[in-house]
């Protein structure tokens, strides 16, 4: 089986590690989570032509965060883009950009402490083990939120031409086929509405990557 390197792949392996009871898997989960967070931030920057190659190839979380702020300026908001063909205004598909929050970026930096050799032996009944597992579970939850959306960045409008640059993940399945038919059709006229949310709308389950 190939070792896949998408942000959701790293998250999946971290979750698998945390389902195991052997304590060594906590450290493996920390590695997968750190890579997953870095990768999600890279996934947001890489498709955009206005982002420098230096920013796209960055791996330090603080610098990736600054690159994303500069590229999108959307802060902590979840961005919803509702799209419909102009001749079918009632048939709307919504896509979301779910940011890597400041909280998750800080957790990513903290994960680095689990990727070095231990300075002291932790006894089996040490509370550190329970606290660390809880921290890793919370990090999983936040990374899961950051990977819920399929927009690789909010929509960006060229003020000179009026063109809108929108990047959507397409990974196969019926949802992706609908996306290709809607957004990939040459010459089709679309109506687009952008909304900002403080968190991912719980009632919407239509846009997960297939």
C-alpha positions in Angstrom: 0.0 0.0 0.0 1.4 3.4 -1.0 2.1 6.0 1.7 -0.2 8.8 0.6 0.7 12.4 1.6 -2.5 14.4 1.5 -3.5 16.2 4.7 -6.5 13.8 5.1 -4.1 10.8 4.7 -2.0 12.0 7.5 -5.1 12.6 9.7 -6.4 9.1 9.0 -3.1 7.5 10.0 -3.0 9.6 13.2 -6.5 8.4 14.1 -5.5 4.8 13.5 -2.5 5.3 15.8 -4.7 6.7 18.6 -7.1 3.7 18.4 -4.2 1.5 19.4 -3.4 1.1 23.1 0.3 0.7 22.8 1.9 4.0 24.1 4.5 4.2 21.4 1.7 5.0 18.9 1.1 8.3 20.6 4.5 9.4 19.2 3.6 8.1 15.8 0.3 9.9 15.9 2.1 13.2 16.8 4.3 12.8 13.7 1.3 12.2 11.4 -0.6 15.1 12.9 2.3 17.5 12.5 2.8 16.5 8.9 -0.9 16.7 8.3 -1.2 20.3 9.6 1.8 21.4 7.6 0.5 19.7 4.5 -2.9 21.3 4.7 -1.4 24.7 4.8 0.8 23.9 1.9 -2.2 22.6 0.0 -3.8 26.0 0.4 -0.8 27.9 -1.0 0.4 25.7 -3.8 -2.3 26.2 -6.5 -2.2 30.0 -6.4 -0.1 31.8 -9.0 0.2 35.0 -7.0 1.9 33.1 -4.1 5.7 33.0 -4.3 7.6 29.7 -4.7 9.4 30.4 -1.5 6.1 30.5 0.4 4.8 27.4 -1.4 7.9 25.4 -0.4 7.9 26.6 3.2 7.5 24.0 6.0 7.7 26.1 9.2 4.2 26.6 10.5 4.6 30.2 11.6 5.8 31.1 8.1 3.1 29.1 6.4 0.6 30.9 8.5 1.9 34.3 7.5 1.9 33.2 3.8 -1.8 32.2 4.1 -2.7 35.5 5.8 -0.9 37.4 3.0 -2.5 35.3 0.2 -6.1 35.3 1.4 -6.7 37.8 4.2 -9.8 35.9 5.3 -8.6 35.3 8.9 -10.4 32.5 10.9 -13.6 32.6 8.9 -15.0 29.6 7.1 -15.8 30.8 3.6 -18.8 29.4 1.8 -19.2 29.8 -2.0 -22.6 28.9 -3.3 -22.7 28.3 -7.0 -25.5 27.9 -9.5 -25.9 28.1 -13.2 -27.7 31.3 -14.2 -30.4 29.3 -16.0 -30.8 27.0 -12.9 -30.7 29.4 -10.0 -32.6 27.1 -7.6 -30.0 24.3 -8.1 -27.2 25.5 -5.8 -24.0 23.7 -4.8 -22.0 25.0 -1.8 -18.2 24.7 -1.4 -16.2 25.6 1.7 -12.8 26.9 2.6 -12.1 25.7 6.2 -8.9 27.5 7.5 -6.1 26.1 9.6 -6.9 28.0 12.8 -4.4 29.8 15.0 -5.2 27.3 17.7 -4.3 24.4 15.4 -1.1 26.1 14.3 0.0 26.5 17.9 -0.8 22.8 18.5 1.4 21.9 15.5 4.3 23.7 17.1 3.7 22.0 20.4 3.7 18.6 18.6 7.4 19.1 17.9 8.2 18.4 21.5 7.0 14.8 21.0 9.3 14.2 18.1 12.5 14.3 20.1 14.1 11.7 22.4 12.6 11.8 25.9 14.6 13.4 28.6 13.2 11.4 31.4 11.3 8.1 31.8 7.6 8.4 32.3 6.1 5.7 34.6 3.0 3.8 33.4 0.8 5.6 35.9 2.1 9.1 35.1 -0.7 11.5 34.2 1.4 12.7 31.2 0.2 9.8 29.1 -3.5 10.6 29.6 -2.9 14.3 29.1 -0.9 13.7 25.9 -3.5 11.4 24.4 -6.2 14.0 25.1 -4.1 16.7 23.5 -3.6 14.5 20.4 -7.3 13.7 20.2 -8.1 17.5 20.4 -5.5 18.1 17.6 -7.2 15.4 15.5 -10.5 17.2 15.9 -9.2 20.5 14.8 -7.3 19.1 11.8 -10.5 17.3 10.8 -12.3 20.6 10.8 -9.5 22.2 8.7 -9.9 19.4 6.1 -13.7 19.4 5.8 -13.7 22.0 3.1 -12.8 21.3 -0.6 -11.9 24.8 -1.5 -8.2 25.3 -1.5 -8.5 29.0 -0.5 -11.3 31.5 -0.7 -12.3 32.9 -4.1 -10.0 35.6 -5.3 -11.1 38.3 -7.8 -8.9 40.0 -10.3 -9.9 43.6 -9.9 -8.6 44.5 -13.4 -10.3 41.7 -15.4 -13.2 40.8 -13.0 -12.2 37.1 -13.3 -12.6 34.9 -10.2 -9.9 32.4 -9.3 -11.4 29.4 -7.5 -9.6 26.1 -6.7 -11.7 23.1 -5.7 -10.4 19.6 -4.8 -11.7 16.9 -7.1 -11.0 13.3 -5.9 -13.6 11.2 -7.7 -17.1 10.1 -6.9 -20.5 11.6 -7.7 -19.9 14.8 -5.8 -16.7 15.5 -7.8 -18.5 14.7 -11.1 -21.1 17.3 -10.2 -18.4 19.8 -9.5 -16.7 19.1 -12.8 -20.0 19.5 -14.7 -20.8 22.8 -12.9 -17.4 24.5 -12.7 -15.5 22.9 -15.5 -18.0 23.6 -18.3 -16.4 26.1 -20.7 -18.5 29.2 -21.4 -21.2 28.5 -18.8 -22.5 31.5 -16.9 -22.6 31.0 -13.1 -24.1 32.9 -10.2 -21.8 32.9 -7.2 -22.6 34.0 -3.6 -19.9 34.2 -0.9 -20.8 33.9 2.8 -18.5 33.9 5.9 -19.1 31.7 8.9 -17.5 31.5 12.3 -17.5 27.7 12.0 -18.4 25.0 9.5 -22.2 24.9 9.1 -23.3 21.7 10.7 -26.4 21.3 8.6 -24.4 21.1 5.4 -22.9 17.7 4.5 -22.9 18.0 0.7 -19.4 19.1 0.0 -17.1 16.6 1.6 -14.4 15.4 -0.8 -15.5 12.0 -2.2 
